[in-house]
């Protein structure tokens, strides 16, 4: 029982920090916020986890959402359907070069 209370307390604190970061950065994602979300949700991360952040839909035939980051990079979510988790999540720089793949490296390698 004590472990459950501790776990719930830790999750509440993490979510509070994430919410504060959102307001500090005027809606832009920070690297730490993205990594926190990935650590909490892992492979179960969804489109809804980022829905409160402004994004640009850059997909054609697929859902590809681009989110601005505080450091000038962009987070990309890429998937076939919005009702299932994104197949690929990665960070690109201002020249659209991939800096880090957070999910779906195998999928990303299949894109021509």
C-alpha positions as CSV (number, residue, x, y, z in Angstrom):
1,X,0.0,0.0,0.0
2,X,2.8,2.4,0.9
3,X,4.5,1.6,-2.5
4,X,1.3,2.6,-4.4
5,X,1.0,5.9,-2.5
6,X,4.7,6.6,-3.2
7,X,4.3,5.8,-6.9
8,X,1.1,7.9,-7.2
9,X,2.9,10.8,-5.5
10,X,5.9,10.6,-7.8
11,X,3.7,10.5,-10.9
12,X,1.7,13.5,-9.6
13,X,5.0,15.5,-9.1
14,X,6.2,14.5,-12.6
15,X,3.0,15.6,-14.2
16,X,3.1,18.9,-12.3
17,X,6.6,19.6,-13.5
18,X,5.5,18.7,-17.1
19,X,2.6,21.1,-16.8
20,X,4.8,23.9,-15.5
21,X,7.3,23.4,-18.3
22,X,4.4,23.8,-20.8
23,X,3.6,27.3,-19.5
24,X,7.2,28.4,-19.2
25,X,8.0,27.6,-22.8
26,X,4.9,29.1,-24.3
27,X,3.6,25.8,-25.6
28,X,6.8,24.7,-27.2
29,X,8.2,21.3,-26.3
30,X,11.4,20.9,-24.4
31,X,13.7,18.0,-24.8
32,X,13.3,17.1,-21.1
33,X,9.5,17.1,-21.4
34,X,9.6,14.8,-24.4
35,X,12.0,12.4,-22.6
36,X,9.8,12.5,-19.5
37,X,6.8,11.6,-21.5
38,X,8.7,8.8,-23.2
39,X,10.0,7.5,-19.9
40,X,6.5,7.4,-18.4
41,X,4.6,6.0,-21.4
42,X,7.3,4.1,-23.4
43,X,5.9,2.3,-26.4
44,X,2.4,3.2,-25.3
45,X,2.8,6.9,-26.0
46,X,-0.1,8.3,-28.0
47,X,-1.0,11.3,-30.2
48,X,-3.2,12.5,-27.3
49,X,-0.1,12.9,-25.1
50,X,0.9,15.8,-27.3
51,X,-2.5,17.2,-28.3
52,X,-2.3,20.3,-26.1
53,X,0.8,21.5,-28.0
54,X,0.5,23.4,-31.3
55,X,1.6,21.4,-34.3
56,X,1.8,21.5,-38.0
57,X,0.3,18.6,-40.0
58,X,2.9,17.9,-42.7
59,X,1.7,14.5,-43.8
60,X,0.2,13.4,-47.1
61,X,-1.4,10.0,-46.9
62,X,0.0,9.5,-43.4
63,X,-0.3,11.4,-40.2
64,X,2.9,13.3,-39.7
65,X,2.8,16.0,-37.0
66,X,5.6,18.5,-36.5
67,X,6.0,20.2,-33.1
68,X,8.3,23.1,-32.4
69,X,10.8,22.7,-29.6
70,X,12.3,25.4,-27.4
71,X,15.8,24.7,-28.7
72,X,14.9,25.2,-32.4
73,X,14.6,21.5,-33.2
74,X,11.3,19.8,-34.0
75,X,9.6,16.7,-32.7
76,X,8.0,14.5,-35.4
77,X,5.2,12.0,-34.8
78,X,4.5,9.7,-37.7
79,X,1.8,7.1,-38.0
80,X,-0.9,5.5,-40.1
81,X,-3.9,6.1,-37.8
82,X,-4.6,8.5,-35.0
83,X,-6.4,5.9,-32.9
84,X,-3.2,3.8,-32.6
85,X,0.2,4.9,-31.2
86,X,2.6,6.7,-33.6
87,X,4.8,4.2,-35.4
88,X,7.8,6.5,-35.3
89,X,8.9,9.5,-33.1
90,X,12.0,11.4,-33.8
91,X,13.7,14.8,-33.4
92,X,14.9,16.8,-36.4
93,X,17.1,20.0,-36.6
94,X,16.3,23.1,-38.5
95,X,17.7,21.5,-41.7
96,X,15.3,18.6,-41.3
97,X,18.2,16.2,-40.5
98,X,17.3,13.5,-38.0
99,X,19.1,14.1,-34.6
100,X,17.5,11.4,-32.5
101,X,15.1,8.6,-33.1
102,X,13.0,8.0,-29.9
103,X,10.7,5.3,-31.3
104,X,10.5,3.2,-34.5
105,X,14.0,3.2,-35.8
106,X,13.2,0.1,-37.8
107,X,10.1,1.8,-39.3
108,X,12.1,4.9,-40.2
109,X,14.6,2.9,-42.1
110,X,11.9,1.7,-44.5
111,X,11.0,5.2,-45.6
112,X,12.6,6.0,-49.0
